[in-house]
Amino acid sequence: MARRSKKFCAFTGCWAVVPAGQRFCEEHRKKVQNEYKKTRQDTKEQAFYSSARWRKLRAWKLRANPLCENCEANGWGPTPAAVVHHTVPIKDGGDWMAIDGLVSLCKACHNRLHGGKGE
């Protein structure tokens, strides 16, 4: 059985060994997350996604369409949906609450739409 080589923290200058599947040590993971929250997250958008209105609409959409609409359209078989996706991004002028602008997707299809990112 092949042994895995040691993996070090991706933070420049840090030589801490990190577990498989992680990029940063615990100290730098928190720093990177805090920096992301300060500079990249849209606080208005994040407030919307944590609102009761969105949670209710999301739950309704997943009940109405419990399977991934993209997998069904491509004939990939039934896959449970886990994400409700805006077809027109909010940042591009999409309506926050428009039912006809939402699709139920599995995580893989959602990540594919966003280029591998978990947005």
C-alpha positions as CSV (number, residue, x, y, z in Angstrom):
1,M,0.0,0.0,0.0
2,A,1.4,3.4,-1.1
3,R,2.0,6.0,1.6
4,R,0.9,9.5,1.1
5,S,3.5,12.2,1.3
6,K,3.2,14.9,3.9
7,K,1.1,17.9,2.9
8,F,1.9,21.3,4.2
9,C,-0.3,24.3,4.8
10,A,-0.9,26.4,1.6
11,F,-0.4,29.6,3.5
12,T,2.9,31.2,2.4
13,G,5.7,30.5,4.9
14,C,3.7,28.0,7.0
15,W,5.2,24.5,7.4
16,A,2.4,23.0,9.4
17,V,1.4,19.5,8.3
18,V,-2.3,19.4,7.4
19,P,-4.7,16.4,7.1
20,A,-5.6,15.1,3.6
21,G,-8.4,17.1,2.1
22,Q,-7.5,20.4,3.7
23,R,-5.4,23.2,2.3
24,F,-4.7,25.2,5.4
25,C,-3.7,24.6,9.0
26,E,-6.3,25.5,11.6
27,E,-4.8,28.9,12.4
28,H,-4.5,30.0,8.7
29,R,-7.9,28.5,7.7
30,K,-9.6,30.9,10.1
31,K,-7.5,33.8,8.8
32,V,-8.4,33.0,5.2
33,Q,-12.1,32.6,6.0
34,N,-12.1,36.0,7.9
35,E,-10.4,37.7,5.0
36,Y,-12.9,36.2,2.5
37,K,-15.8,37.4,4.7
38,K,-14.4,40.9,4.8
39,T,-13.5,41.3,1.1
40,R,-15.5,39.0,-1.1
41,Q,-18.9,38.2,0.4
42,D,-21.8,40.4,-0.5
43,T,-23.4,41.0,2.9
44,K,-26.7,42.0,1.4
45,E,-26.8,38.8,-0.6
46,Q,-25.8,36.7,2.4
47,A,-28.5,38.4,4.5
48,F,-31.0,37.4,1.9
49,Y,-29.9,33.8,1.8
50,S,-30.3,33.5,5.6
51,S,-33.7,35.2,5.6
52,A,-36.9,33.3,6.5
53,R,-38.5,34.3,3.1
54,W,-35.7,32.6,1.2
55,R,-35.6,29.5,3.4
56,K,-39.4,29.1,2.8
57,L,-39.1,29.6,-0.9
58,R,-36.2,27.2,-1.2
59,A,-38.1,24.6,0.8
60,W,-41.1,25.0,-1.4
61,K,-39.0,24.7,-4.6
62,L,-37.3,21.5,-3.3
63,R,-40.7,20.0,-2.4
64,A,-42.1,20.9,-5.8
65,N,-39.0,19.6,-7.7
66,P,-37.1,17.2,-5.5
67,L,-34.9,15.9,-8.3
68,C,-32.1,17.7,-10.2
69,E,-33.7,19.4,-13.2
70,N,-30.4,19.5,-15.0
71,C,-29.7,15.7,-14.6
72,E,-33.3,15.0,-15.8
73,A,-32.9,17.2,-18.8
74,N,-29.6,15.5,-19.8
75,G,-31.0,12.0,-19.2
76,W,-28.5,11.3,-16.4
77,G,-31.1,9.6,-14.3
78,P,-32.9,10.8,-11.2
79,T,-30.6,12.6,-8.8
80,P,-31.9,14.2,-5.5
81,A,-31.7,18.0,-5.6
82,A,-29.9,19.8,-2.8
83,V,-29.6,23.3,-4.1
84,V,-32.0,25.9,-5.5
85,H,-30.2,28.0,-8.1
86,H,-31.1,31.4,-9.6
87,T,-31.0,31.1,-13.4
88,V,-30.2,34.8,-13.7
89,P,-27.7,35.7,-11.0
90,I,-28.8,38.3,-8.5
91,K,-25.7,40.2,-9.2
92,D,-26.7,40.4,-12.8
93,G,-30.2,41.8,-12.0
94,G,-32.0,38.6,-11.4
95,D,-35.1,38.7,-9.2
96,W,-34.5,37.5,-5.7
97,M,-37.8,35.8,-5.3
98,A,-39.0,35.0,-8.8
99,I,-40.2,31.4,-8.8
100,D,-39.8,31.0,-12.6
101,G,-36.1,32.0,-12.2
102,L,-35.3,29.1,-9.9
103,V,-34.2,25.5,-10.7
104,S,-33.6,22.6,-8.4
105,L,-30.1,21.1,-8.8
106,C,-27.8,18.5,-7.3
107,K,-24.6,19.8,-5.8
108,A,-22.5,18.4,-8.7
109,C,-24.6,20.3,-11.3
110,H,-24.6,23.5,-9.3
111,N,-20.8,23.3,-8.9
112,R,-20.5,22.6,-12.6
113,L,-22.4,25.8,-13.4
114,H,-20.2,27.8,-11.1
115,G,-16.9,26.4,-12.4
116,G,-16.3,24.1,-9.4
117,K,-16.9,26.8,-6.8
118,G,-19.5,26.2,-4.0
119,E,-21.4,29.4,-4.6
